[in-house]
C-alpha cells in the first residue's frame, strides 16, 4: 500500500470539540424571532376513510396562528424520490384515507408548544373505519382489504434477478435444503429526534433547517410538493444526532413547517417526541425470507432460489430500493452459478418501513449466513472452510448486476479464524459456550443505472488562497460518521497540506455545489471523495503551471504538493510555499481566484455499485442453560474496506455496528398488536447498554480499490450485518437451539432446548 502522510492517520473528528463542549448547534437549538411551534395530529385508527375534519375550535384557540389539513395542501404525492416516480404514494397530510395508526392528518402552529398541543385536542375528525391487515401473507390474499388502489394484492413493487439455470442447478446438487426465516422491525433509535425549522423570506423563498442526511433530496421533494422551483428552497443541515437511514426522506413535518411558514409569514418549528419516533416512525423492514440452496457433496454451491416478502407498512418510502437490494445481497459473498430472486414489497396497515443501516443486507444476509452454517453441519464441513471454498474473489461477475473489483474476503476469513482461535474453540467448546461465524458484503454507494439525472452523483468545490489555506464546499452530509473529517483528510493528502489548513462547509443547498445525494448506501467516502480528488488535481495543475513558469522549468519535471510546498519532485529548491504558488497563479490570471470543481458519477460499473466491501466476524457467547440468557463474550472482525482513511473512524463504525447488530440479534423489537406499537419508550424498547457491549478485536485487510479515492471504499453499513448470524450460530453451538426468527430471546432458547 502507498505511504500517505494524512490518509491512514488517526485524525480527531472536526466536530469533536463542539460536541464535547455542548456548543454544537442542532436543529432544536435554533430559535428565530416570532417563531411558531408546530404539532401534528395523527390517526388513532389503522385504516379508514376521512369523512370530515373540523378545525374551527382549534383555529379559534388564542395563540393558534395556523391550522391545516390535507385539503389545504397542493395534494401532490411524494416518495422514493426520482428512483421510482411511479411508487410515490404518500401525501404530506392524509387527503382521503388514513392507512396506519399515526398517519398524519392535520397540523397546528401556535405561539408555544403547549398551545399547539391543546389545539390538537380540539380538532374533530370523522372516520369511516375500514378492515385492516397486518400480516404480509394475509395481505397478499385475494380477499385482503386493499390499502392502496392500483396495487392489486397489496403488492406495490416486484423485483426479480435471475441468471444461470436454477432448475438444472438443483438437479445436479447432491444436497439441497430449504428454510424460511422471519426478521423483525427495529427502530433507528437515533439520539436526536427529528426536528425542522422553516422560514419564508419576503420574496417567498423558503429556508429550511432540518435534521436530515439528504439535504438535496429534501430540497427536490419539498419543491415538488409545494409546487415551487427547486432553487427557491434552501435546505441547511445543522449538526445531526444520528440518522442510520431514518432521516433520508422528505417527512410531513418538513412540509408542514415550510407550508405554514409561507402561510403565516413567521418561522415555524416542529420537534418530534421520542414516543412519536418509536410508535409511528420509520423502521427496518420486517421480512419473510424463503431460501433454497443446493451443494455438491464436496461443498460446492450450485444453485440458490430466494423469495422475500417485505412488510412495507402503509407506504412505499424507500422500500422499492430495499426490495431490489436484498436480492442483490442474496447473490453476494459466494459464487452462485445459478441464482434466482423474487422479491415483493407488500402494503400492510402498520407504520411504514424504510431505509435503515444496511438497507436490506442485515435481513438477507441473516438468512444466507445461517443457511451456510446449517449446510456446513449437514455436509460435515467446517463453516469457515465451506465459505473459503465458495468465496467470491476479484474478477467474479454477477451477470447484469455487478463485477467484483477489489475483494479481500478470503483473507478476511483466514484472519478472523486466526484471531479468534476458531479451530481450537470450535472443537473443544464447553456446554453453554459456543462460537459462530457470519460474513458480509456491502455496496460503496448505489449506482442504480436505471436512475437518470441531469446532475452528477457527487460534487465538490475547492478554493485555494494565498495564505496557504483551502476551503472545501460539499453537499455531503456528516451525520456523525465523520465524513467532514475524511474528506478533509483526502484533500489535505492530495494538496500536501495540514488538516488545520482545510476549512469545510457542507450540506447547505445554497452554498455548496449542487447535487450530492446525501449520506446513505455508504457512498460518501468513495463518491464525494472522488469529487474532492478531482477538484484538488485541478488546483494542482494550476499551481504546477505557475511554479514551472516561475523557475523556467519545462514539462519533463514532475511536480508535487508536499508539506505545504509546491515543488519539482526531488528538487525542493525548485519550489515555493503553497500560498505563494496560489498568489503566483492568481497573478498570472489577472487576479482570477484559484477555484476548481470536481464531479463523480460511476460509469460502466454494473447495475448496483462501483465497489463492494467484504468481511467476516466471529462471535463467542455463553448461555445460561437455566435462564436462556445470552452473554456475548467477545467478537472478532476482519474486514476489507480498501485503503483506511482514518483508523479511529473505522473502528468507531465497527463498534457502532456491533452495538446495532447486538440489539438486532438479541433484544430490540417493536412489538405490535392490531397495528399499534406497544413499546412506546426506551424503557420498553431494549437497546443494549454500554455494559452489554462485548470486548472486540478487529483487523483491516490490506486491499486497494481502483475506483475509490486513494483506494478507499465503504466501512459504514456492511459491518452491521454479520453480527446477528454469528451470534445465532454461536448460540446453536452452545445450546443446540437454531434461531430462524429474530430476535433470539431467552424464551425461544429455553423452548428450543426442550425440543
Order of alpha helices (4+ residues) and beta strands (2+ residues): alpha-beta-beta-alpha-beta-beta-beta-alpha-beta-alpha-beta-alpha-beta-beta-beta-alpha-beta-alpha-beta-alpha-beta-beta-alpha-beta-alpha-alpha-beta-beta-alpha-alpha-beta-beta-beta-alpha-beta-alpha-beta-beta-beta-alpha-beta-beta-beta-alpha-beta-beta-beta-alpha-alpha
